[in-house]
Amino acid sequence: MSNTIEIREGQQTDIPAALDLIQELAVYEKAPNEVIVNEADMIRDGFGPTPLFHFYVATLDNEVIGIALTYIRYSTWKGPMLYLEDLVIREAHRGKGVGKLLFEKCMKRASDLNYEGMIWQVLDWNEPAIRFYDKYQSNYSGEWLNGKLTKTQIDTFFQSENV
């Protein structure tokens, strides 16, 4: 048994573990029923002809203990930015530097691709995550509101007399 944490590119075979971690995050964020993607969706969207996301995994003894899932966000003011959708570490492995390794791997990717930066969201009540990001002298914007429409809302709009 090794105590060496490895960070590597995510592979199709990692999707079940990644999805399990995403579900663990949803439970932590008090939204366990919000995850609707499945393994087939993630394989199609991450490994199809036009991948929509990229991810890294942290492994310990060949077990996936963390993921960092990213994609490109294009800023009309700045250009391409790396968007960190999720950084999730199994609860038993938090506080051991796994998040640091994954986060810095994402920072390196943004640097290597010459992107204008890296962005993410963090819930205002998630104090451990905020303290983690503060170590990198992160900036937070209190002036922007996150807008969102669900698929159901969009479908309902187009099925109504609004169009």
Buried (B, 14 or more C-beta within 10 A) or exposed (E): EEEEBEBEEBEEEBBEBBBBBBBBBBEBEEEEEEBEEEEEEBEBBBBEEEEEBBBBBBBBEEEBBBBBBBBBBEEEEEEBBBBBBBBBBBEEBBEBEBBEBBBEBBBEBBEEEEBBBBBBBBEEEBEEBBEBBEEEEEEEEEEEEEEEEEEEEEEEEEEEEEE
